Each structure stands twice: as C-alpha cells, then as structure tokens.
Amino acid sequence: MNISVTGRHVSVTDPMKEYARDKFSKIDKYELRINDAHVIMDVEKYRQKVEVNMNGPHFSLHLEEVSDDMYKSIDTLIDKVEQKLRRLKDKFHDRKNRPVKDIEIEYTENQENGGFTNG
C-alpha cells in the first residue's frame, strides 16, 4: 500500500509523517488490497484536522477527524478507519460466502395449496 502524507496550511514534520505512516501501515491486516492512502493534515486556528482518502479495487473511502492535537486526531481517525474497514471486510465476506438455504418441499395430498408445502 502506498501511503502519502501532505500538509495543508502546515508544514508536516518528519516525526508526524512517520507517526502517520506507522499507524496507517497497520491497516493492511484487513486484506482488502488497498491501493493507496492519502493522508492530509490541516491546521485552522486551534483545530487540528486529519483527512484520509483510500482507494481499493471495489471501494473508495474518505474520512476526517478534528481535535485540538494532531496526534490525537490521527489516533481517532485510525480507529474510525479500522471500524469502517472491518465493516467492509464483513460485507465483502458475506457476499462471497453466503450459504444457499436448503428448502425442503414435502408432497401432501392437500389440494388447497396445490399439493406442495414448504417445510
């Protein structure tokens, strides 16, 4: 996964980049084949905002988090991303491996339902 970190209205320091890359590299455990993640850090007065844009083969994801500390915003954003990726993985898993329900059809002599009932 390609992770790029940029800043808007702020110069992103090397420790901030490494912290974000380290946190976002851990989301590979969900095995959703994420192509790239673009992390954008922004400062507006006292608001520290972190956004992420992620693209995969069957989805694109945009999330953001605002707090008073950049590292806190990154941590909270990672929690949101993990929750969303868990939902996506479950959704994709359910679609692929949905079991076919066995329907038993019993023949009866009852002519009211056409001779068949679902069991």
C-alpha positions in Angstrom: 0.0 0.0 0.0 1.3 3.4 -1.0 0.9 6.0 1.9 1.4 9.7 1.1 1.3 12.4 3.8 0.8 16.0 2.9 0.0 19.2 4.8 -2.4 22.0 4.1 -1.6 25.3 5.9 1.0 23.5 7.9 4.5 22.1 7.3 4.4 18.4 8.2 7.5 17.4 10.2 9.3 14.1 9.7 8.1 12.7 13.1 4.5 13.5 12.2 4.9 11.8 8.8 6.5 8.7 10.4 3.8 8.5 13.0 1.0 8.7 10.4 2.8 6.1 8.1 3.3 3.8 11.1 -0.3 3.9 12.1 -1.7 3.6 8.6 0.6 0.7 7.7 -1.2 -1.4 10.3 -4.4 -1.4 8.4 -3.0 -4.0 5.9 -4.2 -6.7 8.3 -7.7 -6.4 6.8 -6.5 -7.7 3.5 -8.8 -5.5 1.3 -6.0 -4.8 -1.2 -5.9 -1.1 -0.6 -4.0 0.6 -3.4 -3.2 3.9 -1.8 -3.9 6.1 1.2 -3.5 9.9 1.0 -3.3 11.5 4.5 -3.9 15.2 4.6 -3.1 17.2 7.7 -4.6 20.7 8.1 -4.5 23.4 10.8 -7.2 26.0 11.1 -6.6 28.3 14.2 -6.9 25.8 17.1 -8.4 22.9 15.0 -6.0 20.1 14.0 -7.7 18.2 11.2 -6.6 15.0 9.6 -8.3 13.5 6.4 -7.6 10.3 4.6 -8.6 9.2 1.1 -8.2 5.5 0.5 -8.8 3.6 -2.8 -9.3 -0.1 -3.3 -10.5 -2.3 -6.2 -14.1 -2.1 -5.2 -14.4 0.9 -2.8 -13.1 4.4 -2.1 -13.1 5.8 1.4 -12.9 9.4 2.7 -12.8 10.1 6.5 -11.7 13.0 8.6 -11.2 13.8 12.3 -10.8 17.2 14.1 -9.4 17.7 17.6 -7.0 20.1 19.4 -3.9 17.8 18.9 -2.7 16.4 15.6 -1.5 13.1 17.1 -4.9 12.7 18.8 -6.6 13.3 15.5 -4.5 10.7 13.8 -5.3 8.1 16.6 -9.0 8.8 16.5 -9.0 8.7 12.7 -7.2 5.3 12.7 -10.0 3.9 15.0 -12.6 5.2 12.5 -10.8 3.7 9.6 -10.4 0.3 11.3 -14.1 0.2 12.1 -15.1 1.1 8.5 -12.7 -1.4 7.0 -14.0 -4.1 9.4 -17.5 -3.4 8.1 -16.3 -3.5 4.5 -14.5 -6.8 5.0 -17.5 -8.4 6.6 -19.7 -7.0 3.8 -17.5 -8.5 1.1 -17.1 -11.7 3.0 -20.9 -12.1 3.4 -21.5 -11.5 -0.3 -18.9 -14.1 -1.4 -19.7 -16.9 1.1 -23.4 -16.6 1.6 -24.7 -20.2 2.0 -27.6 -21.4 0.0 -30.6 -22.2 2.2 -31.9 -25.7 2.0 -35.6 -25.6 1.3 -37.4 -28.8 1.9 -40.5 -29.4 -0.2 -42.9 -32.0 1.0 -45.6 -33.6 -1.1 -49.0 -33.8 0.6 -52.4 -34.9 -0.6 -53.8 -31.5 0.2 -55.3 -29.8 -2.9 -55.8 -26.4 -1.3 -52.1 -25.4 -1.7 -51.6 -27.2 -5.0 -50.2 -30.3 -3.3 -46.9 -28.7 -2.0 -46.0 -27.1 1.3 -42.7 -25.5 2.4 -41.3 -27.3 5.4 
